[in-house]
């Protein structure tokens, strides 16, 4: 472990000393690729007894979505969990009160949202310090991350936590890079771009690919990609997660300081202790989870508005709806009747590929 840590430090030191310009672009790209490989090696050890492949805490996934509370010790994560879910997570004024992962459940707009209070991470978590590997591995399983910050501590803590999560392959509030990477058997590296590119050239691309022992591939860029974007696609293990910066203890700062914080993107001010703006936080969590509620209507009965079927906005076809209810339902599926904003007529007969909208009502007609 120490040798990998030393290699990481050596590369980071070299990158810090290297001036960023066109002449050094391919060298920096190569260093970034080496760094990404070493981080992967550190956090997913191949040797036995190395703590497992980045194992998280043993918390069974439940509900319709999972939200993780991440932050440095003593920022108020446990108080937030207690107030939002009624789950007891020990609260104290000293650091590292929570030593394991405490789950709680919020029922909001008909959806059951699992909230995880993760132990406070420390700087260097991405390199395996403290319980960093477990904390960040569990964060990777979340549909949304809440980075909890203390309003009376330096805002630079935000960047430190981002760096720890990014080091473990979690990309916050980002879309996957719009580039195509396809390995092939022969023909060398074929690099094409459909836009003006200021970061990558063929030499840099070849240097990065060669670090991964890839000598034949087609790479097409559709935006001004960086070396980091290309490495993310080659690594293939990146998680793209929405993130809300929850600034806690705003009751202890001035209005002027609050106005400065208000300029932060993806930000939500709260006071967990005084229960200020918890409804606003729940609304924002709902917005960032981007869930779709579908109500069921049994034949000859009124729709069930109490217990919606919750779908991801990225997977919300009638087929996804059927699979969510029961995996065998599709075998008997004939067609569906839909009421709501996704159809012109009320009801409208649709097939299983039809995309549903939030608060649609669906009745499944089975084969006789």
The 8 nearest C-alpha neighbors of each residue, nearest first, counted from 0:
[[1, 3, 2, 4, 41, 5, 44, 49],
 [0, 2, 4, 3, 5, 6, 41, 7],
 [1, 3, 5, 4, 0, 6, 7, 8],
 [4, 2, 6, 0, 5, 1, 7, 37],
 [5, 3, 1, 7, 2, 6, 0, 8],
 [4, 6, 2, 8, 7, 3, 1, 9],
 [5, 7, 3, 9, 8, 4, 2, 10],
 [8, 6, 4, 10, 5, 9, 11, 3],
 [7, 9, 5, 11, 6, 10, 12, 4],
 [10, 8, 6, 12, 7, 11, 5, 13],
 [9, 11, 13, 7, 12, 8, 14, 6],
 [12, 10, 8, 14, 13, 9, 7, 15],
 [13, 11, 15, 9, 10, 14, 8, 16],
 [12, 14, 10, 16, 15, 11, 17, 9],
 [15, 13, 11, 17, 16, 12, 10, 27],
 [14, 16, 12, 13, 17, 11, 18, 10],
 [17, 15, 13, 14, 12, 18, 11, 19],
 [18, 16, 14, 15, 13, 19, 23, 27],
 [19, 17, 20, 16, 23, 15, 14, 22],
 [20, 18, 23, 17, 24, 21, 27, 22],
 [19, 21, 22, 23, 24, 18, 17, 198],
 [22, 20, 24, 23, 19, 25, 198, 197],
 [21, 23, 20, 24, 25, 19, 26, 18],
 [22, 24, 26, 21, 20, 25, 27, 19],
 [25, 23, 21, 27, 26, 22, 28, 20],
 [24, 26, 203, 28, 27, 23, 29, 202],
 [25, 27, 29, 23, 28, 24, 30, 203],
 [28, 26, 30, 24, 29, 25, 31, 23],
 [29, 27, 25, 31, 26, 226, 30, 24],
 [28, 30, 26, 32, 207, 27, 31, 206],
 [31, 29, 27, 33, 32, 28, 34, 26],
 [32, 30, 34, 28, 33, 29, 27, 35],
 [31, 33, 35, 29, 34, 30, 207, 230],
 [34, 32, 30, 36, 31, 35, 37, 29],
 [33, 35, 31, 37, 32, 36, 30, 38],
 [34, 36, 32, 38, 37, 33, 31, 39],
 [37, 35, 39, 33, 34, 38, 40, 32],
 [36, 38, 40, 34, 39, 35, 41, 33],
 [39, 37, 41, 35, 40, 36, 42, 34],
 [38, 40, 36, 42, 37, 41, 43, 35],
 [41, 39, 37, 38, 43, 44, 42, 36],
 [42, 40, 38, 39, 43, 44, 37, 3],
 [41, 43, 39, 53, 40, 44, 38, 132],
 [42, 44, 52, 53, 40, 41, 39, 45],
 [45, 43, 40, 46, 49, 41, 52, 42],
 [44, 46, 43, 47, 49, 40, 52, 51],
 [47, 45, 44, 49, 48, 51, 50, 43],
 [48, 46, 49, 45, 51, 50, 44, 52],
 [47, 49, 50, 46, 51, 44, 45, 52],
 [50, 48, 47, 51, 44, 46, 45, 52],
 [49, 51, 48, 52, 53, 54, 44, 47],
 [52, 50, 54, 49, 53, 44, 43, 48],
 [53, 51, 43, 54, 44, 50, 42, 45],
 [52, 54, 43, 42, 51, 132, 136, 55],
 [55, 53, 52, 133, 51, 136, 56, 132],
 [54, 56, 133, 137, 136, 57, 134, 53],
 [57, 55, 58, 133, 137, 100, 54, 134],
 [56, 58, 55, 59, 100, 54, 137, 60],
 [59, 57, 56, 60, 100, 102, 55, 101],
 [60, 58, 61, 57, 56, 102, 62, 113],
 [59, 61, 58, 62, 65, 113, 64, 140],
 [62, 60, 59, 113, 63, 64, 65, 112],
 [61, 63, 111, 112, 64, 113, 60, 65],
 [62, 64, 111, 112, 110, 309, 61, 65],
 [65, 63, 112, 62, 113, 142, 66, 111],
 [64, 66, 113, 141, 142, 112, 114, 67],
 [65, 67, 114, 143, 141, 144, 142, 113],
 [68, 66, 115, 144, 114, 138, 141, 145],
 [69, 67, 145, 116, 117, 115, 146, 144],
 [70, 68, 146, 147, 117, 145, 67, 119],
 [71, 69, 147, 119, 146, 120, 148, 72],
 [70, 72, 119, 120, 121, 74, 73, 69],
 [73, 71, 119, 94, 95, 74, 70, 120],
 [74, 72, 94, 75, 71, 93, 92, 95],
 [73, 75, 149, 72, 148, 76, 71, 147],
 [74, 76, 78, 73, 77, 79, 247, 271],
 [77, 75, 79, 78, 74, 80, 116, 68],
 [78, 76, 80, 79, 88, 75, 90, 81],
 [77, 79, 81, 75, 80, 76, 271, 82],
 [80, 78, 76, 271, 82, 77, 81, 83],
 [79, 81, 77, 83, 78, 82, 84, 76],
 [82, 80, 85, 86, 78, 79, 87, 84],
 [81, 83, 79, 80, 85, 84, 78, 271],
 [84, 82, 80, 81, 79, 85, 105, 277],
 [85, 83, 86, 105, 81, 104, 103, 80],
 [84, 86, 81, 82, 83, 87, 80, 103],
 [87, 85, 81, 84, 103, 88, 80, 102],
 [86, 88, 81, 89, 85, 80, 77, 101],
 [87, 89, 77, 86, 90, 81, 101, 80],
 [90, 88, 87, 96, 97, 77, 91, 78],
 [89, 91, 77, 88, 78, 96, 92, 97],
 [92, 90, 93, 96, 89, 94, 73, 95],
 [91, 93, 94, 73, 90, 96, 75, 95],
 [92, 94, 91, 96, 73, 95, 72, 90],
 [93, 95, 72, 73, 96, 92, 91, 119],
 [94, 96, 97, 72, 119, 98, 93, 118],
 [97, 95, 94, 98, 91, 89, 90, 93],
 [98, 96, 118, 95, 99, 89, 119, 88],
 [99, 97, 118, 96, 95, 100, 119, 117],
 [98, 100, 97, 118, 101, 117, 56, 116],
 [99, 101, 117, 116, 118, 56, 115, 102],
 [102, 100, 116, 115, 99, 88, 117, 103],
 [103, 101, 115, 114, 116, 100, 113, 104],
 [102, 104, 114, 86, 84, 113, 115, 101],
 [105, 103, 113, 112, 84, 114, 111, 106],
 [104, 106, 112, 84, 111, 107, 113, 83],
 [107, 105, 111, 110, 109, 112, 104, 108],
 [106, 108, 110, 109, 105, 111, 112, 281],
 [109, 107, 110, 106, 292, 111, 285, 307],
 [108, 110, 107, 306, 307, 106, 111, 305],
 [111, 109, 107, 106, 108, 112, 63, 309],
 [112, 110, 106, 62, 63, 105, 104, 107],
 [111, 113, 64, 105, 104, 62, 63, 65],
 [114, 112, 104, 65, 103, 62, 66, 64],
 [113, 115, 66, 103, 102, 104, 67, 65],
 [116, 114, 102, 67, 101, 117, 68, 66],
 [115, 117, 101, 68, 100, 102, 77, 76],
 [116, 118, 100, 68, 115, 69, 134, 119],
 [119, 117, 97, 98, 99, 120, 100, 116],
 [120, 118, 72, 71, 70, 95, 117, 121],
 [121, 119, 71, 131, 70, 118, 124, 72],
 [122, 120, 124, 123, 71, 119, 129, 131],
 [121, 123, 124, 120, 159, 163, 160, 128],
 [122, 124, 126, 125, 128, 121, 127, 163],
 [125, 123, 131, 128, 127, 126, 122, 121],
 [126, 124, 163, 123, 166, 127, 167, 131],
 [125, 127, 123, 124, 128, 41, 38, 42],
 [126, 128, 124, 132, 125, 131, 129, 42],
 [129, 127, 124, 123, 131, 126, 130, 125],
 [130, 128, 131, 124, 127, 121, 120, 132],
 [131, 129, 133, 132, 134, 128, 127, 124],
 [130, 132, 124, 134, 129, 133, 127, 128],
 [131, 133, 127, 135, 134, 130, 53, 136],
 [134, 132, 55, 136, 131, 130, 135, 54],
 [135, 133, 131, 137, 132, 136, 117, 130],
 [134, 136, 138, 137, 132, 133, 131, 139],
 [137, 135, 55, 133, 139, 138, 134, 53],
 [136, 138, 55, 139, 135, 134, 140, 133],
 [137, 139, 135, 141, 140, 136, 67, 134],
 [138, 140, 136, 137, 141, 135, 238, 169],
 [141, 139, 138, 137, 142, 136, 65, 67],
 [142, 140, 65, 66, 138, 143, 139, 67],
 [143, 141, 65, 66, 64, 240, 288, 140],
 [144, 142, 66, 241, 141, 242, 240, 288],
 [145, 143, 242, 67, 66, 146, 68, 243],
 [144, 146, 68, 243, 242, 244, 147, 67],
 [145, 147, 69, 244, 70, 245, 68, 144],
 [146, 148, 245, 70, 145, 246, 69, 244],
 [149, 147, 246, 247, 74, 245, 150, 146],
 [148, 150, 74, 247, 152, 151, 246, 248],
 [151, 149, 152, 248, 246, 249, 247, 148],
 [152, 150, 149, 252, 153, 251, 248, 249],
 [151, 153, 149, 150, 154, 156, 148, 155],
 [154, 152, 155, 156, 151, 150, 149, 157],
 [153, 155, 156, 157, 152, 150, 148, 158],
 [156, 154, 157, 153, 158, 159, 152, 160],
 [157, 155, 159, 154, 158, 153, 160, 148],
 [158, 156, 155, 160, 159, 154, 161, 148],
 [157, 159, 161, 155, 156, 160, 162, 154],
 [160, 158, 156, 162, 161, 157, 163, 155],
 [161, 159, 163, 162, 157, 158, 156, 164],
 [162, 160, 158, 164, 163, 159, 165, 157],
 [161, 163, 165, 159, 160, 164, 166, 158],
 [164, 162, 125, 160, 166, 161, 165, 124],
 [165, 163, 161, 167, 169, 166, 162, 160],
 [166, 164, 169, 168, 162, 167, 163, 170],
 [167, 165, 163, 164, 125, 168, 162, 38],
 [166, 168, 165, 164, 125, 169, 163, 135],
 [167, 169, 237, 165, 166, 238, 170, 164],
 [170, 168, 238, 165, 164, 167, 237, 239],
 [171, 169, 239, 165, 238, 173, 240, 168],
 [170, 172, 240, 173, 241, 242, 239, 169],
 [173, 171, 241, 242, 240, 170, 239, 174],
 [174, 172, 171, 170, 239, 175, 240, 241],
 [173, 175, 176, 239, 172, 170, 177, 240],
 [174, 176, 177, 173, 239, 232, 228, 237],
 [177, 175, 178, 228, 174, 232, 224, 229],
 [178, 176, 221, 175, 222, 220, 179, 224],
 [179, 177, 220, 219, 176, 221, 180, 218],
 [178, 180, 219, 218, 181, 220, 177, 217],
 [179, 181, 218, 217, 178, 219, 182, 216],
 [182, 180, 217, 216, 183, 179, 218, 215],
 [183, 181, 216, 215, 217, 180, 184, 213],
 [182, 184, 216, 215, 185, 181, 217, 186],
 [185, 183, 215, 182, 186, 216, 187, 214],
 [186, 184, 215, 183, 187, 216, 214, 188],
 [187, 185, 215, 188, 184, 189, 216, 183],
 [186, 188, 215, 214, 185, 189, 216, 217],
 [189, 187, 216, 215, 217, 190, 214, 186],
 [188, 190, 217, 218, 216, 187, 191, 186],
 [191, 189, 218, 219, 217, 188, 201, 192],
 [192, 190, 219, 218, 220, 189, 193, 217],
 [191, 193, 220, 219, 194, 221, 190, 196],
 [192, 194, 221, 220, 191, 195, 222, 219],
 [195, 193, 192, 222, 196, 221, 223, 220],
 [196, 194, 197, 223, 193, 192, 222, 221],
 [197, 195, 223, 198, 194, 199, 224, 192],
 [196, 198, 199, 223, 195, 224, 200, 225],
 [199, 197, 225, 196, 224, 200, 223, 226],
 [200, 198, 203, 225, 197, 196, 226, 204],
 [199, 201, 203, 202, 204, 198, 196, 25],
 [200, 202, 204, 203, 205, 190, 199, 188],
 [201, 203, 205, 200, 204, 206, 25, 199],
 [204, 202, 25, 206, 200, 205, 201, 199],
 [205, 203, 201, 207, 206, 202, 208, 200],
 [204, 206, 208, 202, 203, 207, 209, 201],
 [207, 205, 203, 209, 204, 208, 29, 202],
 [208, 206, 29, 204, 210, 209, 205, 32],
 [209, 207, 213, 205, 211, 210, 206, 204],
 [208, 210, 212, 206, 211, 213, 207, 205],
 [211, 209, 207, 208, 212, 206, 32, 29],
 [210, 212, 208, 209, 213, 207, 32, 233],
 [213, 211, 209, 210, 214, 208, 207, 215],
 [214, 212, 208, 209, 211, 215, 216, 210],
 [213, 215, 187, 212, 188, 209, 216, 208],
 [216, 214, 187, 188, 183, 185, 186, 213],
 [217, 215, 182, 188, 183, 181, 189, 187],
 [216, 218, 189, 181, 180, 188, 190, 182],
 [219, 217, 180, 190, 179, 189, 191, 216],
 [220, 218, 191, 179, 192, 178, 190, 221],
 [221, 219, 192, 178, 222, 193, 191, 179],
 [222, 220, 193, 178, 177, 194, 192, 219],
 [221, 223, 224, 220, 194, 177, 193, 178],
 [222, 224, 196, 197, 195, 194, 225, 198],
 [225, 223, 222, 228, 198, 220, 226, 199],
 [224, 226, 228, 198, 227, 199, 229, 223],
 [225, 227, 229, 28, 228, 230, 199, 224],
 [226, 228, 230, 225, 229, 231, 31, 28],
 [229, 227, 231, 225, 226, 230, 224, 176],
 [228, 230, 226, 232, 231, 227, 233, 225],
 [231, 229, 233, 227, 232, 228, 234, 226],
 [232, 230, 228, 234, 229, 233, 227, 235],
 [231, 233, 235, 229, 230, 234, 228, 180],
 [234, 232, 230, 235, 231, 229, 180, 211],
 [235, 233, 231, 232, 236, 230, 237, 35],
 [234, 236, 232, 233, 237, 231, 230, 238],
 [237, 235, 234, 238, 168, 231, 232, 233],
 [236, 238, 168, 235, 169, 231, 239, 170],
 [237, 239, 169, 170, 240, 168, 236, 139],
 [240, 238, 170, 173, 171, 169, 174, 237],
 [239, 241, 171, 143, 172, 238, 170, 242],
 [242, 240, 172, 143, 171, 287, 144, 239],
 [241, 243, 144, 143, 145, 171, 172, 240],
 [242, 244, 145, 265, 266, 245, 146, 144],
 [245, 243, 266, 146, 145, 265, 147, 267],
 [244, 246, 147, 267, 268, 146, 243, 148],
 [245, 247, 148, 268, 150, 149, 147, 269],
 [246, 248, 269, 270, 149, 249, 150, 148],
 [249, 247, 270, 250, 150, 251, 149, 269],
 [248, 250, 251, 252, 247, 270, 150, 269],
 [249, 251, 248, 252, 270, 273, 253, 269],
 [252, 250, 249, 248, 151, 253, 150, 270],
 [253, 251, 249, 250, 256, 151, 254, 257],
 [254, 252, 256, 255, 257, 251, 250, 249],
 [253, 255, 257, 256, 258, 252, 259, 249],
 [256, 254, 258, 253, 257, 259, 252, 260],
 [257, 255, 259, 253, 258, 254, 252, 260],
 [256, 258, 254, 260, 255, 259, 261, 253],
 [257, 259, 261, 255, 256, 260, 254, 262],
 [260, 258, 256, 261, 257, 262, 255, 263],
 [261, 259, 257, 262, 258, 263, 256, 266],
 [260, 262, 258, 259, 263, 257, 266, 264],
 [261, 263, 260, 259, 264, 258, 266, 257],
 [264, 262, 261, 260, 266, 265, 259, 244],
 [263, 265, 266, 262, 261, 244, 243, 267],
 [266, 264, 243, 244, 263, 267, 242, 172],
 [265, 267, 244, 264, 263, 243, 245, 268],
 [266, 268, 245, 244, 246, 280, 269, 265],
 [269, 267, 246, 245, 247, 249, 266, 276],
 [270, 268, 247, 276, 275, 271, 246, 249],
 [269, 271, 248, 275, 247, 273, 272, 274],
 [270, 272, 274, 79, 273, 269, 78, 275],
 [271, 273, 270, 274, 78, 248, 79, 275],
 [272, 274, 270, 275, 271, 250, 248, 269],
 [275, 273, 271, 272, 270, 277, 276, 82],
 [274, 276, 270, 269, 273, 277, 271, 272],
 [277, 275, 279, 269, 278, 280, 274, 268],
 [276, 278, 280, 279, 275, 274, 281, 269],
 [279, 277, 281, 276, 280, 282, 275, 283],
 [280, 278, 276, 282, 277, 281, 283, 267],
 [279, 281, 277, 283, 278, 282, 284, 267],
 [280, 282, 284, 278, 283, 279, 285, 277],
 [283, 281, 279, 285, 280, 284, 278, 286],
 [282, 284, 286, 280, 285, 281, 287, 279],
 [285, 283, 281, 287, 286, 282, 288, 280],
 [284, 286, 282, 288, 283, 287, 281, 289],
 [285, 287, 283, 289, 284, 288, 282, 290],
 [288, 286, 284, 289, 285, 283, 241, 143],
 [287, 289, 285, 290, 286, 284, 143, 142],
 [290, 288, 286, 287, 312, 285, 311, 291],
 [289, 291, 311, 312, 288, 310, 309, 292],
 [290, 292, 357, 310, 312, 309, 311, 293],
 [293, 291, 309, 357, 358, 307, 308, 310],
 [292, 294, 308, 358, 359, 307, 360, 309],
 [295, 293, 360, 307, 304, 303, 359, 361],
 [294, 296, 361, 302, 303, 360, 362, 297],
 [295, 297, 302, 362, 361, 301, 303, 298],
 [296, 298, 300, 362, 299, 295, 302, 301],
 [299, 297, 300, 296, 362, 301, 363, 364],
 [298, 300, 297, 301, 296, 302, 362, 364],
 [301, 299, 297, 298, 296, 302, 303, 295],
 [300, 302, 296, 303, 299, 297, 298, 304],
 [303, 301, 296, 295, 304, 294, 300, 360],
 [304, 302, 305, 295, 294, 296, 306, 301],
 [303, 305, 306, 294, 302, 307, 295, 109],
 [306, 304, 303, 307, 109, 294, 302, 108],
 [305, 307, 304, 109, 303, 308, 294, 110],
 [308, 306, 294, 293, 292, 309, 109, 304],
 [307, 309, 293, 292, 294, 310, 306, 320],
 [310, 308, 292, 291, 307, 293, 63, 110],
 [311, 309, 291, 315, 290, 312, 292, 314],
 [310, 312, 290, 314, 313, 291, 315, 289],
 [311, 313, 290, 314, 291, 315, 289, 310],
 [312, 314, 311, 315, 310, 289, 290, 316],
 [315, 313, 311, 312, 316, 319, 310, 354],
 [314, 316, 355, 319, 312, 354, 310, 313],
 [315, 317, 354, 319, 318, 353, 352, 355],
 [316, 318, 351, 320, 319, 353, 352, 321],
 [317, 319, 351, 321, 316, 320, 322, 352],
 [320, 318, 316, 322, 317, 321, 315, 323],
 [321, 319, 317, 323, 318, 322, 316, 324],
 [320, 322, 318, 324, 323, 319, 328, 317],
 [323, 321, 326, 319, 325, 324, 320, 318],
 [322, 324, 320, 321, 325, 319, 326, 308],
 [323, 325, 321, 322, 320, 326, 328, 308],
 [326, 324, 322, 327, 328, 323, 321, 329],
 [325, 327, 322, 328, 329, 324, 323, 321],
 [328, 326, 325, 329, 330, 331, 322, 321],
 [327, 329, 330, 325, 331, 326, 321, 332],
 [328, 330, 332, 331, 327, 321, 326, 322],
 [331, 329, 328, 327, 332, 326, 366, 333],
 [330, 332, 365, 366, 329, 328, 333, 327],
 [333, 331, 365, 329, 330, 334, 366, 328],
 [334, 332, 365, 366, 364, 331, 335, 363],
 [333, 335, 350, 364, 332, 349, 363, 348],
 [336, 334, 363, 349, 362, 364, 348, 337],
 [335, 337, 348, 362, 347, 346, 361, 349],
 [336, 338, 361, 346, 347, 360, 335, 362],
 [339, 337, 346, 345, 360, 359, 361, 347],
 [338, 340, 359, 341, 342, 360, 337, 358],
 [339, 341, 342, 356, 359, 338, 343, 357],
 [340, 342, 356, 355, 339, 354, 343, 359],
 [343, 341, 340, 344, 339, 347, 338, 337],
 [344, 342, 345, 341, 347, 340, 339, 346],
 [345, 343, 347, 346, 342, 338, 337, 339],
 [346, 344, 338, 347, 343, 337, 339, 342],
 [345, 347, 338, 337, 344, 336, 348, 342],
 [348, 346, 344, 337, 336, 345, 349, 342],
 [347, 349, 336, 335, 337, 334, 346, 350],
 [350, 348, 335, 334, 353, 347, 336, 351],
 [351, 349, 334, 352, 353, 335, 348, 317],
 [350, 352, 317, 318, 353, 316, 349, 334],
 [351, 353, 316, 350, 317, 318, 354, 349],
 [354, 352, 316, 351, 317, 350, 349, 355],
 [355, 353, 316, 315, 352, 317, 356, 341],
 [354, 356, 341, 315, 316, 353, 359, 317],
 [357, 355, 341, 359, 340, 358, 291, 354],
 [356, 358, 291, 292, 359, 293, 355, 290],
 [359, 357, 292, 293, 356, 294, 360, 339],
 [358, 360, 339, 293, 357, 338, 356, 294],
 [359, 361, 294, 338, 337, 295, 293, 339],
 [362, 360, 337, 295, 336, 296, 294, 363],
 [361, 363, 296, 336, 335, 295, 297, 364],
 [364, 362, 335, 365, 334, 336, 361, 332],
 [363, 365, 334, 335, 333, 332, 362, 366],
 [366, 364, 332, 333, 331, 367, 363, 334],
 [367, 365, 333, 331, 332, 364, 334, 330],
 [366, 365, 331, 333, 364, 332, 330, 334]]
